[in-house]
């Protein structure tokens, strides 16, 4: 399996003021070049990368910025990527707006009109835009003659033929990744008056065989509800798993109450010190959750449902104040990203799928003629049975990938375990035949689940 990872390495604290000044001027000029390319892309309606290599357009940017040909082309690639992202967001916004207009929801239409995506640089240049340096204009290499730094970057400057060497301050984790992988490119990023080098590293990880699918439905009260699906194997209480994130909710609630008190007391200095605390705590705990899911899903293909637009749709004034409060600091996309990274490093595949209608579609008869009795239970009018909504969604998420997992052989012995909290599901009774019936029954894997993960 090919893994691509971006490593954030700080510029060394011993870097001279002269070199920092070169970085300051170069990044400012590159941002100006990206802004000029953005105007040209809009004026000529450029959508393909081949049209960026027009000599007349490159000459215009080169004359106004004084950049080399390689830097000009890299600025154009960055501007084109920004416009592609804008067009995708604008198309998604138009679909939401048309749906709201058809439904006659005037409040949601007014809210959407205020959320129209803005074109790149429509509000001017507010911050520096990093570009990816290729082999023509920069490279990262080991430092042989420099004692204070183990790695440096050599990059072109504004003067033709002149290069500058910037020392880096990598941690042991960074050095390990840089040594085991192939360095593809890097970019210079300025954040909070400090410079960082984001290095894209590519390396190979041996694939591991999978013989089952772990469908995962992400939530709030239950951080994750998972169901293990295996070819020609019956669902039992041992196949279900609950992961609760009481610690994350507790820490975020504590910080919310503290920030609220400081705001009422108008203690602005203390608020400034805490302005990034909540986000850092949420990211750290999301990383721990991703590692936990990666540990529990060894030997399985993990299919995670991605609740797209859950925060976007719950706008202020829609009557769901409590849900908006619960969603504060809850980044589902970030959790899935971390899970994909953790499992990719172990050679295990991960699939992120759209989870729309998975909770309301019956996993047994695939009917949507269901009724949500409460937040955690649905009733299928076609099957006349009760289902746990979270487990029902997890099964629907994992079923499409069961045949893919059945095609890979197992190299580990089966392991048995139990999960007491999983027995609350009413639909999947022990002894029920799995509906898929795909693949062979050899080499089935059942996860060994520690009870401490299930009772949090």
C-alpha positions, 0 to 999 in steps of 0.5 A: 500500500502506498502511503502519502503523508505530510510532515510539519517540520519547524524552521530552526530557531538558529536561522539568521535574520537575513535568511528569515528576511529572504523567506518573508520577501519570497513568500510575499512575492509568491502570494502576489503571483498566485493572486495574479494567476487567479485573475487570469484564470477567471478572465480566460476561464481556465479549467485545465492545467495545460492551458496554464502553460501559455507563454503569454500568460506566463510572461505577464506574471513573470514581468509583474512579479520578477519570479523565475519560470519554475516559480511562476508555474508553481504559482499557477498550479496553486491558483488553479487548485484554488479555483477547482475547489471553489467551483466544487463548493459552489456547485454543492451550494447551488444544489442545496439552494435549489433543494431548499427553494423546492421545499419552500424553507424560506429561513434556510434559503436566507441562510444559504444566500449568506453562505455563498462561497466566495471566489479566490482573493475576492476579499483581497490578500489577507494572508500568505498562500503557500505553494508546493516547491518541485525539484526545479526550485527547491529540495530537502536534503540531509545536512552534512556540514551543519551541526545544529540541524540534521536536515535543510532545505535549499530553495531558489530566491528572487535573484536569478541563480541564487539559492538559500539554505534554511536549517530545519529542526525536526523531531525524532518522529520527523526524522524517522518518516523522512528516512523511510520514505521518498520526499516528493515536495514541500511548501513554506508555511507561515503561522503565528509569525513562525515558519514551518516546512510541510514536507510530503513524504511517500512510502510503501507499507506491505498490505495485510490480509483482511477477512471481515468488514467493520462497519462504523457509524460515528455519533456524539453520545456514542462516539462510534457504534461498530458491527463486525461482518464476516462472510457466511458468519452469523451475527452475534452479541460478540460482533457488536462494539460501542465506543463512548467518548465521555472524556472528550465531551467532559473536557470540551464542556469544561472548557466551554464553561470556563470560556463562558465565565471569562467572557461574562467577567470580560477577562480578555487576557485570559481568553487570549491565552485560551483561544486555541485550547479547545481546538487543540484538545479536540484534535488530540482526543480525536487522534486518540480515538483514531488510534483506538479504532485502528487497534480494534479493527486489526485484520478487517476492512474498516468502512466508516460513515461520513456525516457530511453537512451535519454542522452546515445544516444545523444553523442558528435558529433552526430549533436544534440548539442542543444538537449544535451545542453537542456538535461543538468541537466534534469534527467527523471529517478530522476523525475519519482522516486520522483513522485513514492515516493510522490504518494506512501506516499498518497496511490496512484499507479504509473506506469513507462512505456517505452515510445518508439514509443508513440509519433509516434503511432496514438492513435486513429488507433494505426498505425505507418504510421505517419510523424513528421511534426515538433517537436510538430505535427505529421500527421497520413496517416491512419486517415488523421489527425493532432495530437499534439505529446506530447498529443498523447504520453500521451494518448498512455502511459495511455491507457493500464492502463485504465481498471485497473483504471476502476475496482476501485470505486470512493469516491469523487465527480466530479470536473470540470475545464478548461485549456486554453493552452490544447486547442491547440491540434488539434486531440482530438476535444470536442465530440470525443468518447474515443476509449477504451470503457472500464468499467463503467461511474460511479464515474468519476473524473476530476482534478481541475487544477490551472491555475498557474501550466499551464502557467509556 
